[in-house]
Each structure stands twice: as structure tokens, then as C-alpha cells.
Amino acid sequence: MKMSKEVLSGIILAIICVATIIISIETERSFFQIFLGFIIFFFPITFFSVFNSRSGAFVFVFIAGLITYVVSKFFLFDFWIGVLLALLLGGSLYLTKVSKYKVFNAENYKQSEIEKHKKNKMS
């Protein structure tokens, strides 16, 4: 059986995430902090293409900077494990699944269907 790169990268990603979670449990890390770090950074990392404008980048970096300050100030070091998991999972989703799309145009669709119908009649 031949494995594709996508399948192999998914297996490796799953092993890394499972290992991170197991090590966190075994070393008695705070599940709440890990979950909080994951939730806060998962969607921004997954949909990173939204922040390609000046204002979007400013908001992202500003909020990330404030979060970094609060996490460091209150010694929430387990938070970074959640951020790592968000980077792994959100980054892989961003790189493989979230892509640019062409906006649907009803007129173009109708025209292409008419052309297909005409070609089918001729053959």
C-alpha cells in the first residue's frame, strides 16, 4: 500500500499531538491553561490569511502581545503548550485546507451549463 504525503503528515501530526498531551498529563500540567491557549490561538492561526491587511495584522499582533504579557505576568506557563498544539493543528489546516476560492458567479454558471447542453446535443 502506497501512502501519500498527506496521510503520512497527518499520522506524524497526530503522534506529535498525542505525545504532547500525554506528556502534559504525566507531568501534571494545567489542563485549563492548555485548553485556554489552544482555544485562543487555534482560529487566528487557522484563518491567518484574514490578517493580510495592515489593520488585521495590527489587531492580531496587538492582542497576541497583550496575551503574552498577561500569561508571563501571571506565570501561566502551561498556556504555551496549548499554543503549540494550536500552531500544529491550526497551521496544518491553514496550509492544507484553507485556500483561496473563486467567487461564485451565477451568470457564468448559467452560460457554462448552456454551452454544455449545446455540446451534448451536437454529439
TALIN-V663290 format. One record per backbone hydrogen bond with DSSP energy under -0.5 kcal/mol. CO is the residue of the C=O (numbers start at 1). NH is the residue of the N-H. E is the energy in kcal/mol with one decimal. If there is no record, write none. Layout:
co = (CO;CO)
nh = (NH;NH)
e = (E;E)
//
This chain:
co = (1;4;5;6;7;8;9;10;11;12;13;14;15;16;17;18;19;20;21;22;23;24;25;29;30;31;32;33;34;35;36;37;38;39;41;42;43;45;47;48;49;53;54;55;56;57;58;59;60;61;62;63;64;65;66;67;68;69;70;71;72;75;76;77;78;78;79;80;81;82;83;84;85;86;86;87;88;89;90;91;92;93;93;97;104;105;106;107;108;109;110;111;112;113;114;115;116;117;118;119)
nh = (3;8;9;10;11;12;13;14;15;16;17;18;19;20;21;22;23;24;25;26;27;29;28;31;34;35;36;37;38;39;40;41;42;43;45;46;47;48;50;51;52;57;58;59;60;61;62;63;64;65;66;67;68;69;70;71;72;73;74;76;75;77;79;80;81;82;83;84;85;86;87;88;89;90;91;91;92;93;94;95;96;97;98;99;106;109;110;111;112;113;114;115;116;117;118;119;120;121;122;123)
e = (-0.5;-2.3;-2.7;-2.0;-2.2;-2.4;-2.4;-2.3;-2.3;-2.3;-2.4;-2.8;-2.6;-2.2;-2.3;-2.8;-2.6;-1.9;-2.2;-2.8;-1.9;-2.8;-1.4;-0.6;-2.0;-2.8;-2.5;-2.4;-2.2;-2.8;-2.4;-1.5;-1.9;-0.6;-1.7;-2.5;-2.5;-1.1;-1.7;-1.6;-0.9;-2.4;-2.1;-2.5;-2.3;-2.6;-2.7;-2.5;-2.4;-2.4;-2.2;-2.6;-2.4;-2.1;-2.5;-2.7;-2.3;-2.8;-2.2;-2.5;-0.9;-1.2;-1.4;-1.0;-1.0;-1.0;-1.6;-2.3;-2.2;-2.4;-2.6;-2.5;-2.9;-2.3;-0.7;-1.4;-1.6;-2.1;-2.6;-2.4;-1.9;-2.6;-1.8;-0.9;-0.5;-2.0;-2.6;-2.4;-2.5;-2.2;-2.2;-2.3;-2.2;-2.3;-2.3;-2.2;-2.2;-1.8;-1.8;-1.5)
//
